[in-house]
Amino acid sequence: MQLENKNITVIGMGRTGIATANFLAAKCALVTLIDSKPRAELEDTVRSLSPDVQTLFGCSEPPGSADLIVLSPGVDIHAPFLEKARKQGTEIISEIELASRFTQTPIIAVTGTNGKSTVTTLIGKILERTGKKVAVGGNLGAPFIGLLDEEPVDYFVLEISTFQLEGVKTFRPNIAMILNITPDHLDRHNTFEDYAALKGKISESQTEEDILILNSDDENVLKQGTRSKARKVFFSLLEKVNEGACLENDSVTVCSDQSKQNLVSVDGLQPAMQYQIENVLAAVVATSLVGAKPDDIASAVCEFTGLEHRIEWVRTVRGIDFINDSKGTNVGSVHKSLTSFSRPVILIAGGKDKGEDFQALKGIFKERVKHLILIGETKNKFRLMLNGSFSYEDAGNMEDAIGRAMSKAKAGDVVLLSPGCASFDMFRDFVERGNRFKEIVNRL
């Protein structure tokens, strides 16, 4: 792709936008980086910007002279301010699309509503154990385009979101993976069907030479798989698979037409990962397909403690396990977290409304939740959904919620923070929310 002297506009001055603009400037493109925010709010961000990049603040619409527009993930490709560029026929792509045009290194790409970060990280850990040099990033950590500086590497392992998939055209992972699909980000994607189709787009440019890994327990995932030309490989918690990985006799098992091998028992995993077997299976499939030895996979999996704020075991107090799933910001993630536990759960939920339908949680609440403690601005929305049919109470803040949970819990129970909502009504982000939960629990 020829970039020299091309007029290229990058929209969004976050980490991805800065990395993209610097990459393009190094390729001698004529780069303009724009953002709708005023300069005062972005002063710290632009300090790392190449001096060859021009900037426009308080601006959304790209200059009419742009030959190419590259979007940061936070920028909706259907935004009205891009309409003029679309009518002019200007190419509009995402950063991962741009980055993919400048590498021949094999790509393992992971998408799904929940579990992406954990699976992406675990794949990287396993491949490192085998002696491979990997660069891990995408929607997690460093932007894909920033990882190109690390070449040569054996694999790029990328977490990919729907925001990034909106702007792909030729992005072609050697191995793509769809973990699960449940409603999320409908404020941007409008309908669940649109959202699900974007997840399937991760495989759109794959051919018969590539591999698509699918969760065979998720009908929405399987539906997207029918659109792909790639060879299908599966993982499942519920049934045996011909090729892929499954849970058999409480062991993570790798399967092929010729053989079957039990890699590790559930009891051999770290506490947090015992509740995330589905994520383990997904990572095991991907790494076994690229030739990782079973012993290396098993060792890396057994050492992996999981990621903060994602079904993170915090502490056991008087026989009660406290689990921090602050990253659980949608209905699907709460549902998945609850299905991870066979013991009674006291659930702390609520926060800023993302417009999701809580009705989908009513059944799993009755099945798995012993008592519900509500926080944040969605308290009333939860109450209307439950309509007095369930044991719940309100809490004023996180400390109050944990105190109320302790009064309801007994040895053998789980106290789970899985809010199902954004955090912005009470906290800066899910990290601050999860850290506050851990801080209070560690003082008990």
C-alpha positions as CSV (number, residue, x, y, z in Angstrom):
1,M,0.0,0.0,0.0
2,Q,1.6,3.3,-1.1
3,L,1.3,6.0,1.5
4,E,4.0,8.6,0.5
5,N,2.5,12.0,0.0
6,K,-1.1,10.7,0.4
7,N,-3.5,13.0,2.3
8,I,-4.7,10.8,5.2
9,T,-7.0,11.8,8.0
10,V,-7.0,10.0,11.3
11,I,-10.1,10.6,13.5
12,G,-9.7,10.2,17.2
13,M,-6.8,11.3,19.4
14,G,-6.8,8.4,21.8
15,R,-4.0,5.8,22.0
16,T,-5.0,4.2,18.7
17,G,-5.3,7.5,16.8
18,I,-1.9,8.6,18.0
19,A,-0.2,5.3,17.1
20,T,-1.9,5.3,13.7
21,A,-0.9,8.9,12.9
22,N,2.7,8.3,13.9
23,F,2.9,5.2,11.8
24,L,1.5,7.0,8.8
25,A,3.9,9.9,9.2
26,A,6.8,7.5,9.3
27,K,5.6,6.3,5.9
28,C,5.8,9.8,4.6
29,A,2.1,10.3,4.4
30,L,0.6,13.8,4.8
31,V,-1.3,13.2,8.0
32,T,-4.0,15.2,9.7
33,L,-5.2,14.0,13.1
34,I,-8.6,15.4,14.3
35,D,-10.8,15.1,17.4
36,S,-14.0,16.7,18.5
37,K,-12.6,17.6,21.9
38,P,-10.8,20.9,22.5
39,R,-7.0,21.0,22.7
40,A,-7.0,21.6,26.5
41,E,-8.5,18.1,27.1
42,L,-6.0,16.4,24.8
43,E,-2.7,18.2,25.7
44,D,-1.2,15.2,27.5
45,T,-2.1,12.8,24.7
46,V,-0.6,14.8,21.8
47,R,2.8,15.1,23.5
48,S,3.7,11.7,22.0
49,L,2.7,12.8,18.5
50,S,5.1,13.0,15.6
51,P,5.9,16.7,14.7
52,D,5.0,15.8,11.1
53,V,1.4,15.3,12.0
54,Q,-1.0,18.2,11.6
55,T,-3.8,18.4,14.3
56,L,-7.3,19.8,14.3
57,F,-9.2,20.1,17.6
58,G,-12.9,20.7,18.1
59,C,-13.5,19.1,14.8
60,S,-15.2,15.9,13.6
61,E,-15.6,16.2,9.8
62,P,-12.5,15.2,7.8
63,P,-11.0,17.6,5.3
64,G,-12.4,17.2,1.8
65,S,-8.9,16.6,0.5
66,A,-8.5,13.3,2.3
67,D,-7.5,10.4,0.1
68,L,-8.0,7.9,3.0
69,I,-9.7,8.1,6.4
70,V,-8.7,5.9,9.3
71,L,-11.0,5.6,12.3
72,S,-10.2,5.0,15.9
73,P,-12.4,2.4,17.5
74,G,-14.5,5.0,19.3
75,V,-15.6,6.6,16.1
76,D,-18.8,5.2,14.5
77,I,-18.2,4.4,10.8
78,H,-21.9,5.4,10.2
79,A,-21.5,8.9,11.9
80,P,-23.2,11.7,10.0
81,F,-20.0,13.7,9.8
82,L,-18.5,11.1,7.5
83,E,-21.4,11.3,5.0
84,K,-19.6,13.8,2.7
85,A,-16.6,11.6,2.5
86,R,-18.7,8.6,1.7
87,K,-20.4,10.4,-1.1
88,Q,-17.0,11.5,-2.5
89,G,-16.0,7.8,-2.5
90,T,-13.2,8.3,0.0
91,E,-12.0,5.0,1.5
92,I,-12.9,4.8,5.2
93,I,-11.2,2.0,7.2
94,S,-10.3,1.0,10.8
95,E,-6.9,0.9,12.3
96,I,-6.7,-2.9,12.3
97,E,-7.5,-2.9,8.6
98,L,-4.7,-0.5,7.9
99,A,-2.2,-2.4,10.1
100,S,-3.1,-5.7,8.4
101,R,-2.1,-4.3,5.0
102,F,1.5,-3.9,6.2
103,T,2.3,-7.4,7.6
104,Q,2.6,-11.0,6.5
105,T,3.0,-12.3,10.0
106,P,0.3,-14.9,11.0
107,I,-2.6,-13.4,12.9
108,I,-4.7,-15.1,15.6
109,A,-7.7,-12.9,16.1
110,V,-10.2,-13.3,19.0
111,T,-13.7,-11.7,19.2
112,G,-16.9,-12.3,21.2
113,T,-19.0,-10.4,23.6
114,N,-17.2,-11.7,26.7
115,G,-13.9,-13.3,27.5
116,K,-11.8,-11.8,24.7
117,S,-9.1,-10.3,26.9
118,T,-8.6,-13.4,28.9
119,V,-8.5,-15.7,25.9
120,T,-6.1,-13.4,24.0
121,T,-3.8,-13.1,26.9
122,L,-3.8,-16.8,27.6
123,I,-3.0,-17.7,24.0
124,G,0.0,-15.4,24.2
125,K,1.2,-17.0,27.4
126,I,0.9,-20.5,26.0
127,L,2.8,-19.6,22.8
128,E,5.5,-17.8,24.8
129,R,5.9,-21.1,26.8
130,T,6.5,-22.9,23.5
131,G,9.4,-20.5,22.7
132,K,7.5,-18.5,20.1
133,K,7.9,-14.7,19.9
134,V,4.4,-13.1,20.0
135,A,3.0,-9.6,20.1
136,V,-0.3,-9.4,21.9
137,G,-2.7,-6.4,21.6
138,G,-5.4,-4.9,19.5
139,N,-8.4,-4.0,21.6
140,L,-6.3,-5.1,24.6
141,G,-3.2,-3.1,25.4
142,A,-1.2,-1.8,22.4
143,P,-3.1,-1.1,19.2
144,F,-2.3,-3.5,16.4
145,I,-0.6,-0.8,14.3
146,G,1.8,-0.2,17.2
147,L,2.7,-3.9,17.4
148,L,4.2,-3.7,13.9
149,D,7.3,-2.1,15.4
150,E,7.9,-5.4,17.2
151,E,8.4,-7.5,14.0
152,P,9.7,-9.9,13.3
153,V,7.5,-12.0,15.5
154,D,6.0,-15.5,15.0
155,Y,2.4,-14.4,15.7
156,F,0.2,-11.4,16.3
157,V,-2.5,-12.4,18.9
158,L,-5.2,-9.8,18.7
159,E,-8.4,-9.0,20.7
160,I,-10.8,-7.6,18.2
161,S,-14.0,-5.6,19.0
162,T,-17.1,-4.9,16.8
163,F,-16.0,-1.2,16.8
164,Q,-12.9,-2.3,15.0
165,L,-14.6,-4.7,12.7
166,E,-16.9,-2.0,11.4
167,G,-14.1,-0.7,9.2
168,V,-12.4,-3.9,7.9
169,K,-12.4,-4.8,4.2
170,T,-9.5,-7.3,3.7
171,F,-8.5,-8.1,7.3
172,R,-7.7,-11.8,7.1
173,P,-6.6,-13.7,10.3
174,N,-5.0,-17.0,9.8
175,I,-7.0,-18.2,12.8
176,A,-10.1,-16.3,13.8
177,M,-12.2,-17.1,16.9
178,I,-15.8,-16.2,18.0
179,L,-16.2,-16.9,21.7
180,N,-19.9,-16.0,22.2
181,I,-22.5,-13.5,21.1
182,T,-25.0,-11.8,23.4
183,P,-26.5,-8.3,23.2
184,D,-24.0,-5.5,23.8
185,H,-23.2,-2.0,22.5
186,L,-26.7,-1.7,20.9
187,D,-26.5,2.0,21.5
188,R,-24.1,2.0,18.6
189,H,-25.0,-1.0,16.5
190,N,-28.8,-0.5,16.8
191,T,-30.0,-4.2,16.6
192,F,-28.7,-7.4,17.9
193,E,-28.6,-8.8,14.3
194,D,-26.3,-6.0,13.2
195,Y,-24.1,-6.6,16.2
196,A,-23.9,-10.3,15.7
197,A,-23.1,-9.9,12.0
198,L,-20.2,-7.6,12.9
199,K,-18.8,-10.4,15.1
200,G,-19.0,-12.7,12.1
201,K,-17.1,-10.2,10.0
202,I,-13.9,-11.4,11.6
203,S,-14.0,-14.3,9.2
204,E,-15.3,-12.4,6.1
205,S,-12.0,-12.4,4.2
206,Q,-10.8,-15.9,5.3
207,T,-10.5,-18.6,2.8
208,E,-10.4,-22.4,2.9
209,E,-6.8,-22.2,3.9
210,D,-7.7,-20.4,7.2
211,I,-9.3,-21.6,10.4
212,L,-12.4,-20.4,12.2
213,I,-12.8,-21.5,15.9
214,L,-16.4,-21.5,17.1
215,N,-18.2,-22.1,20.4
216,S,-20.5,-24.9,19.5
217,D,-22.6,-24.2,22.6
218,D,-23.7,-20.8,21.2
219,E,-26.3,-20.8,18.4
220,N,-25.6,-17.2,17.6
221,V,-21.9,-18.0,17.0
222,L,-22.7,-21.1,14.9
223,K,-25.0,-18.9,12.8
224,Q,-22.2,-16.6,12.0
225,G,-19.9,-19.5,11.2
226,T,-22.2,-20.6,8.3
227,R,-21.1,-17.4,6.5
228,S,-17.4,-18.4,6.5
229,K,-15.3,-20.3,3.9
230,A,-12.7,-21.2,6.6
231,R,-12.2,-24.6,8.1
232,K,-14.3,-24.9,11.2
233,V,-12.9,-26.1,14.6
234,F,-15.0,-26.1,17.8
235,F,-14.9,-25.9,21.5
236,S,-17.6,-26.9,23.9
237,L,-18.4,-27.2,27.6
238,L,-21.5,-29.3,26.9
239,E,-20.6,-31.9,24.3
240,K,-17.8,-33.8,22.7
241,V,-16.3,-32.4,19.5
242,N,-14.7,-34.1,16.6
243,E,-12.0,-31.5,16.2
244,G,-11.2,-29.0,18.9
245,A,-11.5,-29.0,22.7
246,C,-14.1,-30.0,25.2
247,L,-14.6,-30.7,28.9
248,E,-14.7,-34.4,29.5
249,N,-14.7,-36.0,33.0
250,D,-13.7,-32.6,34.5
251,S,-10.7,-32.5,32.3
252,V,-9.8,-30.1,29.4
253,T,-9.5,-32.4,26.5
254,V,-8.1,-31.9,23.0
255,C,-9.9,-33.8,20.3
256,S,-9.2,-34.7,16.6
257,D,-10.5,-37.5,14.3
258,Q,-7.4,-39.5,15.2
259,S,-6.9,-39.0,18.9
260,K,-8.1,-37.5,22.2
261,Q,-5.9,-36.2,25.0
262,N,-6.8,-35.0,28.5
263,L,-4.5,-32.0,29.2
264,V,-5.4,-30.8,32.7
265,S,-8.1,-31.3,35.3
266,V,-10.3,-28.5,36.4
267,D,-9.0,-28.9,39.9
268,G,-5.5,-28.2,38.6
269,L,-6.3,-24.7,37.4
270,Q,-5.9,-21.5,39.4
271,P,-9.1,-20.5,41.4
272,A,-10.2,-17.8,39.0
273,M,-9.8,-20.0,35.9
274,Q,-11.8,-22.9,37.4
275,Y,-14.8,-20.6,36.7
276,Q,-13.6,-19.8,33.2
277,I,-13.3,-23.3,31.6
278,E,-14.8,-22.1,28.4
279,N,-12.1,-19.5,28.0
280,V,-9.5,-22.1,28.7
281,L,-10.9,-24.4,26.0
282,A,-10.8,-21.6,23.4
283,A,-7.2,-20.8,24.1
284,V,-6.2,-24.5,24.1
285,V,-7.8,-25.0,20.6
286,A,-6.0,-22.1,19.1
287,T,-2.6,-23.0,20.4
288,S,-2.9,-26.7,19.6
289,L,-3.7,-25.8,16.0
290,V,-0.4,-24.0,15.7
291,G,1.6,-26.9,17.0
292,A,2.0,-26.1,20.7
293,K,3.0,-29.3,22.6
294,P,0.4,-30.6,25.1
295,D,2.8,-30.3,28.0
296,D,3.5,-26.7,27.3
297,I,-0.2,-25.9,26.9
298,A,-0.9,-27.6,30.2
299,S,1.9,-25.9,32.1
300,A,0.9,-22.4,30.9
301,V,-2.8,-23.0,31.6
302,C,-2.1,-24.2,35.1
303,E,0.0,-21.2,35.9
304,F,-2.4,-18.6,34.5
305,T,-4.2,-16.7,37.2
306,G,-6.6,-14.8,35.0
307,L,-7.0,-11.1,34.5
308,E,-8.1,-8.5,37.0
309,H,-11.8,-7.7,37.2
310,R,-12.8,-10.7,35.0
311,I,-14.3,-13.4,37.4
312,E,-11.3,-12.7,39.6
313,W,-11.1,-14.6,42.8
314,V,-10.3,-12.1,45.5
315,R,-10.4,-13.8,48.9
316,T,-12.2,-16.5,51.0
317,V,-13.7,-15.1,54.2
318,R,-15.3,-17.6,56.7
319,G,-15.8,-20.0,53.8
320,I,-17.4,-17.4,51.5
321,D,-15.6,-16.8,48.2
322,F,-15.5,-13.2,46.9
323,I,-15.3,-12.8,43.1
324,N,-14.7,-9.6,41.3
325,D,-16.3,-9.4,37.8
326,S,-16.4,-5.7,37.5
327,K,-15.7,-6.0,33.8
328,G,-19.1,-7.7,33.5
329,T,-20.8,-4.7,32.0
330,N,-23.5,-6.3,29.9
331,V,-26.4,-8.8,30.4
332,G,-24.6,-11.6,28.6
333,S,-21.5,-11.3,30.9
334,V,-23.7,-11.5,34.0
335,H,-25.4,-14.6,32.6
336,K,-22.1,-16.3,31.8
337,S,-20.6,-15.4,35.2
338,L,-23.6,-16.9,37.0
339,T,-23.5,-20.1,35.0
340,S,-19.9,-20.6,36.2
341,F,-21.0,-21.3,39.8
342,S,-22.8,-24.3,41.1
343,R,-23.0,-22.8,44.6
344,P,-25.5,-20.2,45.9
345,V,-24.6,-16.7,44.8
346,I,-25.2,-13.4,46.5
347,L,-25.0,-11.0,43.5
348,I,-24.1,-7.3,43.6
349,A,-25.4,-5.7,40.4
350,G,-26.3,-2.4,38.9
351,G,-24.7,0.8,37.6
352,K,-25.2,3.1,34.7
353,D,-27.8,2.0,32.2
354,K,-26.5,0.9,28.7
355,G,-30.1,0.4,27.4
356,E,-30.0,-3.4,27.7
357,D,-33.0,-5.6,28.5
358,F,-32.6,-7.0,32.0
359,Q,-35.6,-9.4,31.4
360,A,-33.1,-11.9,30.0
361,L,-31.6,-12.3,33.5
362,K,-34.8,-13.2,35.3
363,G,-34.5,-16.9,34.7
364,I,-30.9,-17.2,35.6
365,F,-31.4,-15.1,38.8
366,K,-34.1,-17.5,40.0
367,E,-31.9,-20.5,39.2
368,R,-28.5,-19.3,40.5
369,V,-28.9,-16.3,42.8
370,K,-29.7,-16.6,46.4
371,H,-30.0,-12.9,47.0
372,L,-29.5,-9.8,44.9
373,I,-28.1,-6.5,46.1
374,L,-28.6,-3.5,43.8
375,I,-26.4,-0.5,43.4
376,G,-26.3,2.5,41.1
377,E,-28.9,4.2,38.9
378,T,-30.4,1.0,37.4
379,K,-31.9,-0.1,40.8
380,N,-35.4,0.8,39.7
381,K,-35.0,-0.9,36.3
382,F,-34.0,-4.1,38.1
383,R,-36.9,-3.8,40.5
384,L,-39.4,-3.4,37.6
385,M,-38.0,-6.5,35.9
386,L,-38.2,-8.6,39.1
387,N,-41.6,-7.3,40.1
388,G,-41.3,-8.6,43.6
389,S,-40.6,-12.1,42.5
390,F,-37.2,-12.4,44.0
391,S,-35.2,-11.6,47.1
392,Y,-33.3,-8.4,46.7
393,E,-32.4,-5.1,48.5
394,D,-30.8,-1.8,47.7
395,A,-27.4,-0.6,48.8
396,G,-26.1,3.0,49.0
397,N,-22.5,2.3,48.0
398,M,-20.0,-0.5,47.5
399,E,-19.2,-0.8,51.2
400,D,-22.8,-1.0,52.1
401,A,-23.4,-3.7,49.4
402,I,-20.6,-5.9,50.7
403,G,-21.8,-5.5,54.2
404,R,-25.3,-6.6,53.2
405,A,-23.8,-9.5,51.2
406,M,-21.9,-10.7,54.2
407,S,-25.1,-10.6,56.3
408,K,-26.8,-12.9,53.8
409,A,-24.0,-15.3,53.0
410,K,-22.8,-18.4,54.7
411,A,-19.9,-20.8,54.3
412,G,-19.9,-22.3,50.8
413,D,-21.7,-19.3,49.2
414,V,-20.2,-16.9,46.6
415,V,-20.4,-13.1,46.8
416,L,-20.1,-12.0,43.2
417,L,-19.7,-8.5,41.8
418,S,-21.0,-8.7,38.3
419,P,-22.8,-5.4,37.6
420,G,-24.2,-5.9,34.1
421,C,-23.9,-2.1,33.7
422,A,-21.4,0.6,33.1
423,S,-19.7,2.2,36.1
424,F,-19.9,5.9,35.3
425,D,-22.7,6.8,37.7
426,M,-20.5,5.9,40.7
427,F,-16.9,5.2,39.5
428,R,-14.5,6.5,36.8
429,D,-14.5,3.1,35.1
430,F,-14.8,-0.7,35.8
431,V,-11.2,-0.8,37.1
432,E,-11.9,1.7,39.9
433,R,-15.2,-0.1,40.7
434,G,-13.4,-3.5,40.9
435,N,-10.5,-2.1,42.9
436,R,-12.9,-0.6,45.4
437,F,-14.6,-4.0,45.7
438,K,-11.3,-5.7,46.4
439,E,-10.1,-3.0,48.8
440,I,-13.2,-3.5,51.0
441,V,-13.2,-7.3,50.8
442,N,-9.5,-7.4,51.8
443,R,-10.4,-5.4,54.9
444,L,-13.0,-7.8,56.1
